[in-house]
Amino acid sequence: MKSIIFLFVIVLVLLTGLPAESTVGLKMLSAEAGARAVGMGGAFSAVPGDPYSAAYNPAATWGVEGISGSFGYNTYWENTRIETGYISFFKRAAVITAGVQFAAVDDMEGRTAFTEDFYPFSAHDISFKLGASFELDKNYYLGFSLGWIMEKIDQYDGSAVNFDMGLLVQPRENLNIGFAVVNFGGTVKLLSESVDLPTTYRGGVSYAYRQFNTAADLAMLDGDIYVHFGEEFTLKDMLFIRAGYRFGYDTKDFSAGLGFSKRNFRIDYAFLPFGGGLSDSHLFNLTFDF
């Protein structure tokens, strides 16, 4: 009964929460992380047992056994790169996860006055997170993480603390339901401007049947609603073929990806094309399990 009440509270928070509206800089930290997740259309809040699950739902890291880590590189648009890494390990009835995400926009032009020449500058965002997931009750798993975000634009910088919370429910074998609030926190102050964190509210479901893993997410960011669908097909436990689709975005929808696993290592690639004159995004990940 306590678990049912807790689930009701989480759903109520997701439905009634009003996310802050973030501005351009910190939006890089709300970009979809992980080649496997992006290949599946970003529908990852109810996909358990992956280190990158922490980026979508901290409770979904439940299922990691031993030590599992993944490190990725993302060419995001023409002059933007995003580098990420997550590592999870099972310890004393809990899955502990640490993550880092670094985003950089290079070769931007600025000037101090209209009569001055342009000079080059860059913008950097970095995020550190540490959290855990554990069994709340039978088939109910709770997760949380505490993070710190710093943004630097030219010579100006600011930082803020943020918090993630999520719930994973497994009503029956191979069926997962997830709810999460990610990047909930204060504001980053740059000079006289305050930049709100890109708080994202998510709810999703995934179902694994034989070689297929189907997932769907409903996400709310900046007051807008987005729908994500994803599919993963496993061939002989070695080759993974993925595809996904997003609804509600102006510049992105379809994505696809591949993965290859050998012993304790897996290599993943995802392709996410952008419209509106933006360059396409390519993601690469190396994942290991021990």
Sequence and secondary structure as in RCSB ss.txt:
>XXXX:A:sequence
MKSIIFLFVIVLVLLTGLPAESTVGLKMLSAEAGARAVGMGGAFSAVPGDPYSAAYNPAATWGVEGISGSFGYNT
YWENTRIETGYISFFKRAAVITAGVQFAAVDDMEGRTAFTEDFYPFSAHDISFKLGASFELDKNYYLGFSLGWIM
EKIDQYDGSAVNFDMGLLVQPRENLNIGFAVVNFGGTVKLLSESVDLPTTYRGGVSYAYRQFNTAADLAMLDGDI
YVHFGEEFTLKDMLFIRAGYRFGYDTKDFSAGLGFSKRNFRIDYAFLPFGGGLSDSHLFNLTFDF
>XXXX:A:secstr
 HHHHHHHHHHHHHHH       TGGGGGGS   HHHHHTTT  TT  S GGGGGT GGGGTT  SEEEEEEEEE
 SSSEEEEEEEEEEEETTEEEEEEEEEEEEEEEEE SSTTS  EEEEEEEEEEEEEEEEEEETTEEEEEEEEEEE
EEETTEEEEEEEEEEEEEEEEETTEEEEEEEEEEE EEEETTEEEE   EEEEEEEEEETTEEEEEEEEEETTEE
EEEEEEEEEETTTEEEEEEEEES SSB EEEEEEEEETTEEEEEEEE B TT   EEEEEEEEE 
